[in-house]
Amino acid sequence: MFPKAASFRCQRNQRKLDPMYVVPVTDLGAEGLSDYSGLTDVALRRVSEPAGGLYIAESSKVIARALRAGHRPRSVLLQEKWLAEIEPLVADYDGPIYVAESELLEQLTGYHMHRGALASIHRPPMKSVAETVAGARRIVVLEDIVDHTNVGAIFRSVAGLGADAVLITPRCADPLYRRSVRVSMGTVLQVPWTRLSDWPAGATELKDLGFHLAALALDDRAVDLDVFAVDAPERVALLLGTEGDGLSPATLSHADTTVTIPMMHGVDSLNVASASAVALYALRAR
C-alpha cells in the first residue's frame, strides 16, 4: 500500500531512553505502523478504532492527559525533533517510539503532522451508566450527534463549565476519534463518559437514578432556559440532539421538561456545541 524504502530497523536508542526504545522508520509497510495509516478516512476509523480497542491521541498535551488518566499506549509516532519533548511524558513506557521524517509520516497518516506526535493507545474498559454518573449533579446525553468536532467541543464545555459526565447513544460519534480528542483539548480523557446500550429506553434508567431529564429543543411548550435555571432540580440530565433534526420525538416524550434558549434577531437556534455551552453555563452548580 505504501512505497517501501531500503530497510526497517528496530534498535535501542543511545539516548538512554530505557525502558523505551526508538524505532527509526524507513519502511511504511512495516509491522506496527498500521495503527496510524490513513487517519483521514473517517468512516474507516469510526469502524476500526472501537472494534480494535485503540484510539489515537494527537499532540504531547493530549498524550500527557491520556497517560494521567491511566491509559496505556501501544506505540508512539513522531518526528525526531519532538523526541526531547515526549521523553519525560513516556519515561515509564516500555513500547516502541517510531521516528520518521516529515514526508514519510505524511504518506503514512494522510496529513501533515504539525502537532508533534501521535500515540496509539489502548481503550479503557467502558463503565456502566450507574458507575459513570455516580455522585453526578449535571450530566449531558448526546443523542446521535455524528460530527466529531461537535462531540469534542461539547466535552470541552462539559469539562470547563462543571458538568460531571457524558452519556452517548449507540449511533453517536466516537468521543475517542482523533478529531474529537483534539477539539476537546484532551478533555474527553478526563470527563467520565460511557455509551448507552439502548436509547431512548435508557431514559428510564436515568430517571430511576434520580435525574430530571431536560431536553434542549424548539417547542411551543418549552420553558426558557433562564427560567428553568432559576430553580433547577438537584440532578439534571441535559439531552442534546442531532445537528440537523434535534432530539427525536421518542426522546422528547421521555423528557420531564423541554427547555429552549431565548434567541434574538430571527435566529431560531445555535449549533449544538454552542447550545451546550450556553445551557451548561446557565445550569452550573452554584
C-alpha positions in Angstrom: 0.0 0.0 0.0 2.9 2.4 0.8 6.2 2.8 -1.0 9.0 1.0 0.6 12.4 2.4 1.3 15.5 0.4 1.8 15.1 -1.1 5.2 13.3 -1.0 8.6 15.5 -1.2 11.7 14.4 -1.6 15.4 17.2 -0.8 17.8 17.8 0.5 21.3 18.4 4.2 21.1 21.7 5.5 22.5 20.0 8.4 24.4 19.4 6.1 27.4 15.7 6.0 27.0 15.3 2.7 28.8 12.8 1.0 29.1 11.7 2.8 25.9 13.2 2.0 22.5 13.3 4.2 19.5 12.5 2.7 16.1 13.8 4.5 13.0 11.2 4.1 10.3 12.2 3.8 6.6 9.5 1.3 5.5 5.9 2.3 5.8 4.7 -1.3 5.3 6.5 -2.4 8.5 4.6 -4.2 11.2 3.4 -1.8 14.0 2.6 1.2 11.8 -0.9 0.1 10.7 -2.5 1.9 13.6 -1.5 5.2 12.0 -2.3 4.6 8.4 -5.0 6.7 6.6 -6.1 8.6 9.6 -8.2 11.0 7.4 -10.5 8.2 6.4 -13.3 9.0 8.9 -15.5 6.0 8.0 -12.7 3.6 8.4 -11.5 5.0 11.8 -15.1 5.1 13.1 -15.4 1.4 12.5 -11.9 0.1 13.2 -10.8 2.1 16.3 -13.5 1.0 18.8 -13.5 -2.6 17.4 -9.7 -2.7 17.6 -9.7 -1.5 21.2 -7.5 1.5 20.3 -7.7 5.3 19.9 -5.2 7.9 18.5 -4.0 10.7 20.8 -2.5 13.7 18.9 0.0 16.2 20.4 2.1 16.0 23.5 -0.6 17.7 25.6 -3.3 15.1 24.7 -0.8 12.2 25.2 0.0 13.6 28.6 -3.7 13.7 29.6 -4.2 10.2 28.4 -1.3 9.0 30.5 -2.5 10.9 33.5 -5.9 9.2 33.0 -4.1 5.8 33.3 -4.4 4.9 29.7 -1.8 2.6 28.2 0.0 3.4 24.9 0.7 0.7 22.4 3.2 2.9 20.4 4.2 6.5 19.7 4.9 8.1 16.3 6.8 11.3 15.8 9.5 13.3 14.1 12.9 13.1 15.8 12.8 16.9 16.6 9.9 16.2 19.0 11.7 13.4 20.9 13.0 15.6 23.7 9.5 16.9 24.4 8.0 13.4 24.5 10.7 11.8 26.6 9.6 13.0 30.1 5.9 12.0 29.3 6.7 8.4 28.4 9.5 7.7 30.9 7.8 4.6 32.2 6.6 3.4 28.9 8.2 0.2 27.5 6.8 0.2 23.9 8.2 1.4 20.6 8.6 5.1 19.7 8.5 5.2 15.9 10.6 8.1 14.4 10.4 9.2 10.8 10.9 12.1 8.5 8.0 14.5 8.0 7.4 13.4 4.4 7.2 9.8 5.4 4.8 10.5 8.2 2.5 12.4 5.9 2.5 9.4 3.5 1.6 7.2 6.4 -1.1 9.2 8.1 -2.5 11.1 5.1 -2.0 14.5 6.5 0.8 16.9 7.7 1.7 16.1 11.3 2.2 19.6 12.8 1.3 18.8 16.4 4.4 16.9 17.3 3.4 13.3 18.0 0.7 10.7 17.8 0.2 7.8 20.2 -1.9 4.6 19.6 -3.5 4.0 23.0 -5.5 1.1 24.4 -9.0 2.0 25.2 -10.0 1.6 28.8 -13.0 -0.7 29.5 -16.4 1.0 29.4 -18.2 1.5 32.7 -21.9 1.1 33.3 -24.2 4.0 33.3 -24.7 3.8 37.0 -20.9 3.9 37.7 -20.4 6.7 35.3 -23.0 9.1 36.8 -22.5 8.1 40.5 -22.5 11.3 42.5 -23.1 13.5 39.5 -25.4 16.5 39.6 -25.2 17.6 36.0 -24.8 15.2 33.1 -25.2 15.5 29.3 -26.7 13.0 27.0 -25.7 13.2 23.3 -28.3 11.6 21.0 -26.9 10.6 17.6 -24.6 13.5 17.2 -22.4 12.4 14.3 -20.0 15.3 13.9 -16.7 14.6 15.7 -16.0 18.3 16.0 -19.2 18.9 17.8 -18.7 16.0 20.1 -15.2 17.2 21.1 -16.5 20.8 21.6 -19.3 19.6 23.9 -16.8 17.6 26.0 -14.7 20.7 26.4 -17.8 22.7 27.6 -18.7 19.9 30.0 -15.2 20.0 31.5 -14.9 23.7 31.6 -18.4 24.5 32.9 -18.5 22.0 35.6 -20.8 19.2 34.4 -19.9 15.7 35.7 -20.4 13.1 33.0 -21.5 12.5 29.4 -23.6 9.6 28.1 -23.7 8.9 24.3 -26.3 7.0 22.4 -25.5 3.9 20.2 -25.3 5.9 17.0 -23.4 8.9 18.4 -19.9 9.6 17.0 -16.9 8.2 18.9 -15.5 10.6 21.5 -12.1 9.0 21.2 -11.9 9.6 17.4 -8.8 11.6 16.8 -10.6 14.8 15.8 -12.9 14.7 18.8 -10.0 14.3 21.2 -8.1 17.1 19.5 -11.1 19.6 19.5 -11.8 18.7 23.2 -8.2 19.6 24.0 -8.0 16.2 25.6 -10.9 16.6 28.0 -12.6 13.5 26.6 -9.9 11.7 28.5 -10.8 13.3 31.9 -14.6 13.6 31.8 -16.4 10.4 32.8 -18.4 9.0 29.9 -19.9 5.8 28.6 -22.1 4.6 25.7 -25.8 3.8 26.4 -26.7 0.3 25.1 -30.2 1.3 24.3 -31.9 4.7 23.7 -34.4 6.2 24.4 -35.2 3.2 26.6 -32.2 4.2 28.7 -34.0 7.3 29.8 -35.9 5.2 32.3 -32.7 4.2 34.0 -31.7 7.8 34.3 -35.0 8.7 35.9 -34.6 5.8 38.3 -31.2 7.2 39.2 -32.8 10.4 40.2 -32.2 12.6 37.1 -34.6 15.2 35.8 -34.5 14.9 32.0 -34.2 18.4 30.4 -34.5 18.3 26.6 -33.0 21.2 24.8 -35.3 21.7 21.9 -37.5 24.1 20.0 -41.1 23.5 21.2 -44.1 25.8 21.8 -44.4 24.3 25.2 -40.7 24.7 26.1 -39.6 26.7 29.2 -37.0 29.4 28.7 -33.5 28.2 29.9 -33.1 31.2 32.2 -36.5 30.4 33.9 -35.6 26.7 34.3 -32.2 27.5 35.7 -33.5 29.7 38.5 -34.9 26.6 40.3 -33.3 23.7 38.5 -33.7 20.2 40.1 -30.8 18.8 42.1 -29.8 16.3 39.4 -30.3 17.3 35.7 -29.6 15.3 32.6 -29.4 17.7 29.7 -30.5 16.0 26.4 -28.9 17.3 23.2 -29.9 16.1 19.7 -28.6 15.8 16.2 -27.1 18.7 14.3 -30.0 18.8 11.8 -33.2 17.5 13.3 -32.5 17.8 17.0 -33.9 15.4 19.5 -36.2 12.6 18.3 -39.9 12.6 19.1 -39.4 9.4 21.2 -36.8 11.1 23.3 -38.9 14.2 23.8 -41.7 12.0 25.0 -39.4 10.9 27.9 -38.3 14.4 28.9 -39.5 15.9 32.1 -39.1 19.4 30.8 -38.4 20.8 27.4 -36.0 23.8 27.6 -35.2 26.4 24.9 -32.5 29.1 24.7 -34.2 32.5 24.1 -32.9 33.8 20.7 -32.9 37.3 19.0 -32.9 38.8 15.5 -34.9 36.0 13.9 -32.3 33.3 14.7 -34.1 30.2 16.0 -31.2 28.1 17.4 -27.5 27.7 17.9 -25.1 25.0 16.8 -25.4 22.1 19.2 -21.9 22.6 20.6 -22.6 26.3 21.2 -26.0 25.5 22.7 -24.4 23.0 25.1 -22.1 25.7 26.4 -24.9 28.2 27.0 -27.1 25.6 28.7 -24.3 24.3 30.9 -23.3 27.8 32.0 -26.8 28.5 33.0 -27.2 25.2 34.8 -23.8 25.2 36.5 -23.9 24.3 40.2 -23.6 27.4 42.4 
